[in-house]
Amino acid sequence: MANIDYHSFCAHFKDGKDIQEAGFYLFNDQTETVCYLKFLPERKNPYWVNSCDVPDGVSFPSLEELMTSRIFNRKSLQENWDNVYMLSINGMHLEDWRETLQT
């Protein structure tokens, strides 16, 4: 089970509102490869992900495209969300990041 709600994550990540970078791995990935999502506002396609089915990562013009593209073992991140374990957000442990939202 994911340690952050999908809709909550998307709301905070959209347009880099509260999340500019997130590190995670998928429980169902035996290698437990750490993947990173980034929001890079200076780019034409500002949503970027690495460690997926595309060597060197891939960028998308919208959050929806990033979350629904089948680039994680031929499944989308949205489809895989129950297997997501969020390691860090903006370089902080998940609980520390959550505390920043309350200040």
Biopython code that builds the backbone (N, CA, C, O; Angstrom):
import numpy as np
from Bio.PDB.StructureBuilder import StructureBuilder

atoms = [
    (1, "MET", "N", (0.842, -1.188, 0.000)),
    (1, "MET", "CA", (0.000, 0.000, 0.000)),
    (1, "MET", "C", (0.889, 1.253, 0.000)),
    (1, "MET", "O", (1.872, 1.329, 0.737)),
    (2, "ALA", "N", (0.537, 2.201, -0.812)),
    (2, "ALA", "CA", (1.302, 3.451, -0.927)),
    (2, "ALA", "C", (1.285, 4.214, 0.397)),
    (2, "ALA", "O", (0.314, 4.149, 1.151)),
    (3, "ASN", "N", (2.375, 4.938, 0.668)),
    (3, "ASN", "CA", (2.439, 5.708, 1.913)),
    (3, "ASN", "C", (2.036, 7.172, 1.725)),
    (3, "ASN", "O", (2.218, 7.992, 2.625)),
    (4, "ILE", "N", (1.487, 7.493, 0.550)),
    (4, "ILE", "CA", (0.897, 8.810, 0.306)),
    (4, "ILE", "C", (-0.242, 8.619, -0.697)),
    (4, "ILE", "O", (-0.097, 7.889, -1.677)),
    (5, "ASP", "N", (-1.349, 9.265, -0.451)),
    (5, "ASP", "CA", (-2.521, 9.155, -1.311)),
    (5, "ASP", "C", (-2.227, 9.712, -2.709)),
    (5, "ASP", "O", (-1.606, 10.766, -2.848)),
    (6, "TYR", "N", (-2.675, 9.000, -3.727)),
    (6, "TYR", "CA", (-2.428, 9.386, -5.118)),
    (6, "TYR", "C", (-2.935, 10.799, -5.419)),
    (6, "TYR", "O", (-2.192, 11.621, -5.957)),
    (7, "HIS", "N", (-4.176, 11.081, -5.082)),
    (7, "HIS", "CA", (-4.766, 12.388, -5.414)),
    (7, "HIS", "C", (-4.095, 13.522, -4.638)),
    (7, "HIS", "O", (-3.914, 14.621, -5.163)),
    (8, "SER", "N", (-3.735, 13.251, -3.403)),
    (8, "SER", "CA", (-3.017, 14.244, -2.604)),
    (8, "SER", "C", (-1.651, 14.523, -3.218)),
    (8, "SER", "O", (-1.252, 15.680, -3.352)),
    (9, "PHE", "N", (-0.932, 13.463, -3.592)),
    (9, "PHE", "CA", (0.379, 13.640, -4.214)),
    (9, "PHE", "C", (0.258, 14.486, -5.477)),
    (9, "PHE", "O", (1.019, 15.436, -5.664)),
    (10, "CYS", "N", (-0.688, 14.149, -6.337)),
    (10, "CYS", "CA", (-0.856, 14.883, -7.597)),
    (10, "CYS", "C", (-1.188, 16.352, -7.349)),
    (10, "CYS", "O", (-0.677, 17.229, -8.046)),
    (11, "ALA", "N", (-2.030, 16.621, -6.374)),
    (11, "ALA", "CA", (-2.391, 18.014, -6.069)),
    (11, "ALA", "C", (-1.167, 18.815, -5.632)),
    (11, "ALA", "O", (-1.033, 19.985, -5.991)),
    (12, "HIS", "N", (-0.286, 18.203, -4.869)),
    (12, "HIS", "CA", (0.917, 18.897, -4.397)),
    (12, "HIS", "C", (1.997, 18.991, -5.475)),
    (12, "HIS", "O", (2.800, 19.923, -5.472)),
    (13, "PHE", "N", (2.014, 18.020, -6.400)),
    (13, "PHE", "CA", (3.047, 17.983, -7.443)),
    (13, "PHE", "C", (2.676, 18.843, -8.651)),
    (13, "PHE", "O", (3.561, 19.305, -9.371)),
    (14, "LYS", "N", (1.393, 19.062, -8.880)),
    (14, "LYS", "CA", (0.950, 19.821, -10.051)),
    (14, "LYS", "C", (1.579, 21.209, -10.055)),
    (14, "LYS", "O", (1.472, 21.961, -9.087)),
    (15, "ASP", "N", (2.231, 21.526, -11.154)),
    (15, "ASP", "CA", (2.905, 22.816, -11.348)),
    (15, "ASP", "C", (3.967, 23.099, -10.289)),
    (15, "ASP", "O", (4.315, 24.255, -10.049)),
    (16, "GLY", "N", (4.485, 22.037, -9.650)),
    (16, "GLY", "CA", (5.528, 22.219, -8.645)),
    (16, "GLY", "C", (5.048, 22.950, -7.411)),
    (16, "GLY", "O", (5.841, 23.570, -6.702)),
    (17, "LYS", "N", (3.739, 22.882, -7.146)),
    (17, "LYS", "CA", (3.145, 23.644, -6.035)),
    (17, "LYS", "C", (3.885, 23.422, -4.718)),
    (17, "LYS", "O", (4.419, 24.369, -4.140)),
    (18, "ASP", "N", (3.920, 22.184, -4.241)),
    (18, "ASP", "CA", (4.594, 21.862, -2.984)),
    (18, "ASP", "C", (5.658, 20.781, -3.156)),
    (18, "ASP", "O", (6.396, 20.470, -2.221)),
    (19, "ILE", "N", (5.728, 20.218, -4.352)),
    (19, "ILE", "CA", (6.701, 19.158, -4.634)),
    (19, "ILE", "C", (7.435, 19.506, -5.917)),
    (19, "ILE", "O", (6.821, 19.701, -6.966)),
    (20, "GLN", "N", (8.753, 19.581, -5.820)),
    (20, "GLN", "CA", (9.583, 19.780, -7.005)),
    (20, "GLN", "C", (10.351, 18.502, -7.345)),
    (20, "GLN", "O", (10.760, 18.308, -8.489)),
    (21, "GLU", "N", (10.548, 17.628, -6.347)),
    (21, "GLU", "CA", (11.269, 16.375, -6.565)),
    (21, "GLU", "C", (10.766, 15.325, -5.589)),
    (21, "GLU", "O", (10.527, 15.615, -4.417)),
    (22, "ALA", "N", (10.608, 14.109, -6.080)),
    (22, "ALA", "CA", (10.177, 13.005, -5.224)),
    (22, "ALA", "C", (10.951, 11.750, -5.598)),
    (22, "ALA", "O", (11.107, 11.430, -6.777)),
    (23, "GLY", "N", (11.433, 11.046, -4.583)),
    (23, "GLY", "CA", (12.132, 9.782, -4.786)),
    (23, "GLY", "C", (11.278, 8.643, -4.257)),
    (23, "GLY", "O", (10.720, 8.743, -3.164)),
    (24, "PHE", "N", (11.170, 7.567, -5.016)),
    (24, "PHE", "CA", (10.321, 6.444, -4.615)),
    (24, "PHE", "C", (10.832, 5.150, -5.232)),
    (24, "PHE", "O", (11.689, 5.162, -6.116)),
    (25, "TYR", "N", (10.296, 4.044, -4.756)),
    (25, "TYR", "CA", (10.476, 2.780, -5.458)),
    (25, "TYR", "C", (9.148, 2.049, -5.440)),
    (25, "TYR", "O", (8.230, 2.413, -4.705)),
    (26, "LEU", "N", (9.060, 1.014, -6.260)),
    (26, "LEU", "CA", (7.845, 0.217, -6.360)),
    (26, "LEU", "C", (8.044, -1.086, -5.595)),
    (26, "LEU", "O", (9.029, -1.791, -5.814)),
    (27, "PHE", "N", (7.109, -1.412, -4.692)),
    (27, "PHE", "CA", (7.176, -2.663, -3.931)),
    (27, "PHE", "C", (7.277, -3.877, -4.847)),
    (27, "PHE", "O", (7.979, -4.838, -4.531)),
    (28, "ASN", "N", (6.585, -3.838, -5.975)),
    (28, "ASN", "CA", (6.543, -4.995, -6.868)),
    (28, "ASN", "C", (7.728, -5.061, -7.826)),
    (28, "ASN", "O", (7.757, -5.924, -8.703)),
    (29, "ASP", "N", (8.697, -4.176, -7.679)),
    (29, "ASP", "CA", (9.924, -4.202, -8.476)),
    (29, "ASP", "C", (10.986, -4.899, -7.636)),
    (29, "ASP", "O", (11.446, -4.351, -6.634)),
    (30, "GLN", "N", (11.376, -6.098, -8.036)),
    (30, "GLN", "CA", (12.307, -6.894, -7.233)),
    (30, "GLN", "C", (13.651, -6.205, -7.029)),
    (30, "GLN", "O", (14.348, -6.495, -6.056)),
    (31, "THR", "N", (14.026, -5.302, -7.927)),
    (31, "THR", "CA", (15.309, -4.608, -7.782)),
    (31, "THR", "C", (15.217, -3.425, -6.823)),
    (31, "THR", "O", (16.241, -2.899, -6.389)),
    (32, "GLU", "N", (14.002, -3.004, -6.490)),
    (32, "GLU", "CA", (13.772, -1.831, -5.635)),
    (32, "GLU", "C", (14.594, -0.631, -6.111)),
    (32, "GLU", "O", (15.217, 0.070, -5.313)),
    (33, "THR", "N", (14.582, -0.416, -7.408)),
    (33, "THR", "CA", (15.289, 0.709, -8.014)),
    (33, "THR", "C", (14.647, 2.021, -7.582)),
    (33, "THR", "O", (13.430, 2.178, -7.668)),
    (34, "VAL", "N", (15.459, 2.956, -7.123)),
    (34, "VAL", "CA", (14.938, 4.266, -6.733)),
    (34, "VAL", "C", (14.676, 5.084, -7.993)),
    (34, "VAL", "O", (15.552, 5.229, -8.846)),
    (35, "CYS", "N", (13.483, 5.605, -8.096)),
    (35, "CYS", "CA", (13.061, 6.433, -9.225)),
    (35, "CYS", "C", (12.869, 7.858, -8.711)),
    (35, "CYS", "O", (12.579, 8.075, -7.534)),
    (36, "TYR", "N", (13.034, 8.812, -9.603)),
    (36, "TYR", "CA", (12.822, 10.209, -9.232)),
    (36, "TYR", "C", (11.851, 10.866, -10.191)),
    (36, "TYR", "O", (11.913, 10.665, -11.404)),
    (37, "LEU", "N", (10.956, 11.652, -9.624)),
    (37, "LEU", "CA", (10.062, 12.522, -10.378)),
    (37, "LEU", "C", (10.522, 13.941, -10.103)),
    (37, "LEU", "O", (10.852, 14.283, -8.968)),
    (38, "LYS", "N", (10.546, 14.763, -11.133)),
    (38, "LYS", "CA", (10.939, 16.160, -10.936)),
    (38, "LYS", "C", (10.017, 17.078, -11.721)),
    (38, "LYS", "O", (9.506, 16.725, -12.784)),
    (39, "PHE", "N", (9.822, 18.266, -11.165)),
    (39, "PHE", "CA", (9.135, 19.333, -11.885)),
    (39, "PHE", "C", (10.187, 20.381, -12.204)),
    (39, "PHE", "O", (10.781, 20.971, -11.302)),
    (40, "LEU", "N", (10.416, 20.611, -13.498)),
    (40, "LEU", "CA", (11.446, 21.538, -13.979)),
    (40, "LEU", "C", (10.759, 22.626, -14.799)),
    (40, "LEU", "O", (10.615, 22.476, -16.012)),
    (41, "PRO", "N", (10.329, 23.725, -14.159)),
    (41, "PRO", "CA", (9.492, 24.728, -14.816)),
    (41, "PRO", "C", (10.137, 25.410, -16.012)),
    (41, "PRO", "O", (9.427, 25.939, -16.868)),
    (42, "GLU", "N", (11.455, 25.412, -16.094)),
    (42, "GLU", "CA", (12.133, 26.081, -17.204)),
    (42, "GLU", "C", (12.084, 25.267, -18.500)),
    (42, "GLU", "O", (12.467, 25.769, -19.556)),
    (43, "ARG", "N", (11.625, 24.041, -18.431)),
    (43, "ARG", "CA", (11.585, 23.178, -19.615)),
    (43, "ARG", "C", (10.220, 23.198, -20.297)),
    (43, "ARG", "O", (9.191, 23.441, -19.668)),
    (44, "LYS", "N", (10.244, 22.937, -21.590)),
    (44, "LYS", "CA", (8.996, 22.842, -22.360)),
    (44, "LYS", "C", (8.133, 21.703, -21.818)),
    (44, "LYS", "O", (6.919, 21.852, -21.675)),
    (45, "ASN", "N", (8.754, 20.581, -21.521)),
    (45, "ASN", "CA", (8.084, 19.429, -20.911)),
    (45, "ASN", "C", (8.602, 19.317, -19.472)),
    (45, "ASN", "O", (9.598, 18.636, -19.229)),
    (46, "PRO", "N", (7.941, 19.973, -18.527)),
    (46, "PRO", "CA", (8.510, 20.145, -17.189)),
    (46, "PRO", "C", (8.448, 18.936, -16.248)),
    (46, "PRO", "O", (9.118, 18.933, -15.216)),
    (47, "TYR", "N", (7.665, 17.922, -16.582)),
    (47, "TYR", "CA", (7.552, 16.754, -15.703)),
    (47, "TYR", "C", (8.499, 15.669, -16.187)),
    (47, "TYR", "O", (8.381, 15.195, -17.316)),
    (48, "TRP", "N", (9.440, 15.273, -15.333)),
    (48, "TRP", "CA", (10.491, 14.335, -15.720)),
    (48, "TRP", "C", (10.528, 13.157, -14.759)),
    (48, "TRP", "O", (10.281, 13.311, -13.563)),
    (49, "VAL", "N", (10.839, 11.986, -15.289)),
    (49, "VAL", "CA", (10.997, 10.782, -14.470)),
    (49, "VAL", "C", (12.173, 9.979, -15.002)),
    (49, "VAL", "O", (12.424, 9.957, -16.207)),
    (50, "ASN", "N", (12.900, 9.312, -14.093)),
    (50, "ASN", "CA", (13.976, 8.422, -14.509)),
    (50, "ASN", "C", (13.706, 7.012, -14.005)),
    (50, "ASN", "O", (12.686, 6.753, -13.366)),
    (51, "SER", "N", (14.624, 6.112, -14.298)),
    (51, "SER", "CA", (14.550, 4.716, -13.842)),
    (51, "SER", "C", (13.218, 4.072, -14.201)),
    (51, "SER", "O", (12.588, 3.402, -13.383)),
    (52, "CYS", "N", (12.816, 4.290, -15.425)),
    (52, "CYS", "CA", (11.583, 3.695, -15.919)),
    (52, "CYS", "C", (11.946, 2.852, -17.142)),
    (52, "CYS", "O", (13.113, 2.504, -17.324)),
    (53, "ASP", "N", (10.973, 2.524, -17.974)),
    (53, "ASP", "CA", (11.232, 1.715, -19.163)),
    (53, "ASP", "C", (11.984, 2.479, -20.243)),
    (53, "ASP", "O", (12.406, 1.877, -21.231)),
    (54, "VAL", "N", (12.161, 3.773, -20.086)),
    (54, "VAL", "CA", (12.858, 4.608, -21.070)),
    (54, "VAL", "C", (14.265, 4.914, -20.537)),
    (54, "VAL", "O", (14.402, 5.569, -19.504)),
    (55, "PRO", "N", (15.311, 4.445, -21.235)),
    (55, "PRO", "CA", (16.672, 4.743, -20.769)),
    (55, "PRO", "C", (16.884, 6.260, -20.646)),
    (55, "PRO", "O", (16.436, 7.022, -21.504)),
    (56, "ASP", "N", (17.552, 6.684, -19.602)),
    (56, "ASP", "CA", (17.857, 8.096, -19.331)),
    (56, "ASP", "C", (16.631, 8.923, -18.968)),
    (56, "ASP", "O", (16.724, 10.148, -18.896)),
    (57, "GLY", "N", (15.492, 8.292, -18.739)),
    (57, "GLY", "CA", (14.303, 9.012, -18.312)),
    (57, "GLY", "C", (13.548, 9.649, -19.463)),
    (57, "GLY", "O", (13.948, 9.563, -20.623)),
    (58, "VAL", "N", (12.455, 10.283, -19.111)),
    (58, "VAL", "CA", (11.591, 10.891, -20.122)),
    (58, "VAL", "C", (10.853, 12.074, -19.496)),
    (58, "VAL", "O", (10.560, 12.078, -18.300)),
    (59, "SER", "N", (10.558, 13.079, -20.327)),
    (59, "SER", "CA", (9.843, 14.282, -19.886)),
    (59, "SER", "C", (8.459, 14.332, -20.512)),
    (59, "SER", "O", (8.230, 13.794, -21.595)),
    (60, "PHE", "N", (7.545, 14.984, -19.813)),
    (60, "PHE", "CA", (6.162, 15.107, -20.273)),
    (60, "PHE", "C", (5.686, 16.550, -20.122)),
    (60, "PHE", "O", (6.159, 17.271, -19.244)),
    (61, "PRO", "N", (4.747, 16.976, -20.981)),
    (61, "PRO", "CA", (4.221, 18.338, -20.878)),
    (61, "PRO", "C", (3.232, 18.518, -19.728)),
    (61, "PRO", "O", (3.005, 19.638, -19.271)),
    (62, "SER", "N", (2.641, 17.409, -19.258)),
    (62, "SER", "CA", (1.639, 17.538, -18.196)),
    (62, "SER", "C", (1.807, 16.432, -17.160)),
    (62, "SER", "O", (2.361, 15.369, -17.440)),
    (63, "LEU", "N", (1.317, 16.708, -15.967)),
    (63, "LEU", "CA", (1.343, 15.724, -14.894)),
    (63, "LEU", "C", (0.496, 14.514, -15.276)),
    (63, "LEU", "O", (0.884, 13.376, -15.016)),
    (64, "GLU", "N", (-0.647, 14.755, -15.887)),
    (64, "GLU", "CA", (-1.527, 13.651, -16.276)),
    (64, "GLU", "C", (-0.813, 12.683, -17.215)),
    (64, "GLU", "O", (-0.926, 11.468, -17.056)),
    (65, "GLU", "N", (-0.077, 13.215, -18.192)),
    (65, "GLU", "CA", (0.646, 12.338, -19.116)),
    (65, "GLU", "C", (1.715, 11.535, -18.395)),
    (65, "GLU", "O", (1.893, 10.348, -18.668)),
    (66, "LEU", "N", (2.427, 12.175, -17.479)),
    (66, "LEU", "CA", (3.449, 11.453, -16.718)),
    (66, "LEU", "C", (2.819, 10.317, -15.921)),
    (66, "LEU", "O", (3.331, 9.198, -15.927)),
    (67, "MET", "N", (1.730, 10.590, -15.246)),
    (67, "MET", "CA", (1.120, 9.604, -14.357)),
    (67, "MET", "C", (0.393, 8.483, -15.100)),
    (67, "MET", "O", (0.196, 7.407, -14.536)),
    (68, "THR", "N", (-0.008, 8.713, -16.352)),
    (68, "THR", "CA", (-0.771, 7.694, -17.079)),
    (68, "THR", "C", (0.020, 6.989, -18.180)),
    (68, "THR", "O", (-0.496, 6.064, -18.809)),
    (69, "SER", "N", (1.249, 7.404, -18.420)),
    (69, "SER", "CA", (2.076, 6.738, -19.437)),
    (69, "SER", "C", (2.572, 5.406, -18.885)),
    (69, "SER", "O", (3.001, 5.316, -17.735)),
    (70, "ARG", "N", (2.508, 4.394, -19.707)),
    (70, "ARG", "CA", (2.875, 3.033, -19.276)),
    (70, "ARG", "C", (4.382, 2.827, -19.412)),
    (70, "ARG", "O", (4.857, 2.189, -20.352)),
    (71, "ILE", "N", (5.117, 3.379, -18.453)),
    (71, "ILE", "CA", (6.581, 3.364, -18.514)),
    (71, "ILE", "C", (7.225, 2.659, -17.322)),
    (71, "ILE", "O", (8.443, 2.720, -17.151)),
    (72, "PHE", "N", (6.428, 2.000, -16.506)),
    (72, "PHE", "CA", (6.943, 1.233, -15.375)),
    (72, "PHE", "C", (6.518, -0.219, -15.549)),
    (72, "PHE", "O", (5.440, -0.626, -15.116)),
    (73, "ASN", "N", (7.390, -0.991, -16.192)),
    (73, "ASN", "CA", (7.064, -2.386, -16.516)),
    (73, "ASN", "C", (5.729, -2.480, -17.258)),
    (73, "ASN", "O", (4.887, -3.332, -16.973)),
    (74, "ARG", "N", (5.574, -1.575, -18.210)),
    (74, "ARG", "CA", (4.394, -1.492, -19.078)),
    (74, "ARG", "C", (3.101, -1.162, -18.332)),
    (74, "ARG", "O", (2.002, -1.472, -18.794)),
    (75, "LYS", "N", (3.254, -0.538, -17.187)),
    (75, "LYS", "CA", (2.109, -0.009, -16.443)),
    (75, "LYS", "C", (2.399, 1.449, -16.133)),
    (75, "LYS", "O", (3.553, 1.875, -16.098)),
    (76, "SER", "N", (1.341, 2.202, -15.909)),
    (76, "SER", "CA", (1.522, 3.612, -15.554)),
    (76, "SER", "C", (1.794, 3.738, -14.059)),
    (76, "SER", "O", (1.563, 2.808, -13.286)),
    (77, "LEU", "N", (2.280, 4.889, -13.678)),
    (77, "LEU", "CA", (2.480, 5.156, -12.258)),
    (77, "LEU", "C", (1.129, 5.162, -11.544)),
    (77, "LEU", "O", (1.017, 4.706, -10.406)),
    (78, "GLN", "N", (0.120, 5.673, -12.211)),
    (78, "GLN", "CA", (-1.228, 5.666, -11.635)),
    (78, "GLN", "C", (-1.679, 4.225, -11.358)),
    (78, "GLN", "O", (-2.211, 3.938, -10.286)),
    (79, "GLU", "N", (-1.469, 3.325, -12.318)),
    (79, "GLU", "CA", (-1.845, 1.919, -12.136)),
    (79, "GLU", "C", (-1.008, 1.244, -11.046)),
    (79, "GLU", "O", (-1.490, 0.347, -10.355)),
    (80, "ASN", "N", (0.229, 1.672, -10.897)),
    (80, "ASN", "CA", (1.158, 1.099, -9.922)),
    (80, "ASN", "C", (1.073, 1.749, -8.544)),
    (80, "ASN", "O", (1.794, 1.337, -7.635)),
    (81, "TRP", "N", (0.214, 2.753, -8.360)),
    (81, "TRP", "CA", (0.291, 3.585, -7.158)),
    (81, "TRP", "C", (0.226, 2.792, -5.852)),
    (81, "TRP", "O", (0.888, 3.171, -4.886)),
    (82, "ASP", "N", (-0.530, 1.731, -5.791)),
    (82, "ASP", "CA", (-0.604, 0.943, -4.555)),
    (82, "ASP", "C", (0.742, 0.324, -4.194)),
    (82, "ASP", "O", (0.944, -0.097, -3.055)),
    (83, "ASN", "N", (1.663, 0.265, -5.151)),
    (83, "ASN", "CA", (2.992, -0.299, -4.922)),
    (83, "ASN", "C", (4.066, 0.760, -4.710)),
    (83, "ASN", "O", (5.241, 0.423, -4.570)),
    (84, "VAL", "N", (3.685, 2.027, -4.685)),
    (84, "VAL", "CA", (4.654, 3.117, -4.521)),
    (84, "VAL", "C", (5.039, 3.264, -3.050)),
    (84, "VAL", "O", (4.180, 3.320, -2.170)),
    (85, "TYR", "N", (6.342, 3.324, -2.803)),
    (85, "TYR", "CA", (6.843, 3.663, -1.474)),
    (85, "TYR", "C", (7.654, 4.937, -1.635)),
    (85, "TYR", "O", (8.747, 4.915, -2.201)),
    (86, "MET", "N", (7.125, 6.037, -1.143)),
    (86, "MET", "CA", (7.767, 7.338, -1.281)),
    (86, "MET", "C", (8.905, 7.439, -0.267)),
    (86, "MET", "O", (8.681, 7.356, 0.940)),
    (87, "LEU", "N", (10.116, 7.618, -0.764)),
    (87, "LEU", "CA", (11.300, 7.727, 0.093)),
    (87, "LEU", "C", (11.549, 9.159, 0.541)),
    (87, "LEU", "O", (11.878, 9.413, 1.699)),
    (88, "SER", "N", (11.389, 10.093, -0.394)),
    (88, "SER", "CA", (11.667, 11.493, -0.058)),
    (88, "SER", "C", (10.878, 12.424, -0.961)),
    (88, "SER", "O", (10.523, 12.077, -2.088)),
    (89, "ILE", "N", (10.612, 13.609, -0.441)),
    (89, "ILE", "CA", (9.995, 14.681, -1.218)),
    (89, "ILE", "C", (10.802, 15.939, -0.944)),
    (89, "ILE", "O", (11.017, 16.317, 0.207)),
    (90, "ASN", "N", (11.243, 16.576, -2.011)),
    (90, "ASN", "CA", (12.083, 17.782, -1.903)),
    (90, "ASN", "C", (13.293, 17.545, -0.994)),
    (90, "ASN", "O", (13.721, 18.442, -0.268)),
    (91, "GLY", "N", (13.837, 16.321, -1.046)),
    (91, "GLY", "CA", (15.025, 15.983, -0.272)),
    (91, "GLY", "C", (14.769, 15.671, 1.191)),
    (91, "GLY", "O", (15.714, 15.475, 1.956)),
    (92, "MET", "N", (13.502, 15.621, 1.592)),
    (92, "MET", "CA", (13.148, 15.349, 2.993)),
    (92, "MET", "C", (12.410, 14.023, 3.103)),
    (92, "MET", "O", (11.745, 13.585, 2.165)),
    (93, "HIS", "N", (12.540, 13.393, 4.263)),
    (93, "HIS", "CA", (11.732, 12.219, 4.556)),
    (93, "HIS", "C", (10.267, 12.635, 4.456)),
    (93, "HIS", "O", (9.929, 13.790, 4.715)),
    (94, "LEU", "N", (9.417, 11.716, 4.088)),
    (94, "LEU", "CA", (8.001, 12.020, 3.860)),
    (94, "LEU", "C", (7.349, 12.724, 5.052)),
    (94, "LEU", "O", (6.633, 13.709, 4.869)),
    (95, "GLU", "N", (7.587, 12.234, 6.262)),
    (95, "GLU", "CA", (6.965, 12.857, 7.445)),
    (95, "GLU", "C", (7.485, 14.276, 7.672)),
    (95, "GLU", "O", (6.723, 15.158, 8.068)),
    (96, "ASP", "N", (8.768, 14.499, 7.425)),
    (96, "ASP", "CA", (9.321, 15.855, 7.569)),
    (96, "ASP", "C", (8.701, 16.798, 6.547)),
    (96, "ASP", "O", (8.395, 17.948, 6.861)),
    (97, "TRP", "N", (8.517, 16.311, 5.324)),
    (97, "TRP", "CA", (7.879, 17.128, 4.286)),
    (97, "TRP", "C", (6.447, 17.473, 4.689)),
    (97, "TRP", "O", (6.012, 18.613, 4.525)),
    (98, "ARG", "N", (5.720, 16.498, 5.211)),
    (98, "ARG", "CA", (4.337, 16.751, 5.638)),
    (98, "ARG", "C", (4.281, 17.854, 6.695)),
    (98, "ARG", "O", (3.361, 18.672, 6.698)),
    (99, "GLU", "N", (5.259, 17.870, 7.582)),
    (99, "GLU", "CA", (5.296, 18.914, 8.613)),
    (99, "GLU", "C", (5.475, 20.300, 8.007)),
    (99, "GLU", "O", (4.959, 21.274, 8.555)),
    (100, "THR", "N", (6.188, 20.416, 6.897)),
    (100, "THR", "CA", (6.377, 21.728, 6.264)),
    (100, "THR", "C", (5.068, 22.274, 5.713)),
    (100, "THR", "O", (4.920, 23.488, 5.566)),
    (101, "LEU", "N", (4.130, 21.409, 5.410)),
    (101, "LEU", "CA", (2.835, 21.848, 4.879)),
    (101, "LEU", "C", (1.969, 22.483, 5.958)),
    (101, "LEU", "O", (1.051, 23.245, 5.656)),
    (102, "GLN", "N", (2.260, 22.171, 7.199)),
    (102, "GLN", "CA", (1.442, 22.655, 8.309)),
    (102, "GLN", "C", (1.945, 23.973, 8.877)),
    (102, "GLN", "O", (1.314, 24.542, 9.768)),
    (103, "THR", "N", (3.076, 24.466, 8.374)),
    (103, "THR", "CA", (3.615, 25.723, 8.904)),
    (103, "THR", "C", (3.248, 26.884, 8.020)),
    (103, "THR", "O", (3.617, 28.022, 8.311)),
]
sb = StructureBuilder()
sb.init_structure("model")
sb.init_model(0)
sb.init_chain("A")
sb.init_seg("    ")
for serial, (resi, resn, name, xyz) in enumerate(atoms, 1):
    if name == "N":
        sb.init_residue(resn, " ", resi, " ")
    sb.init_atom(name, np.array(xyz, "f"), 0.0, 1.0, " ", f" {name:<3s}", serial, name[0])
structure = sb.get_structure()
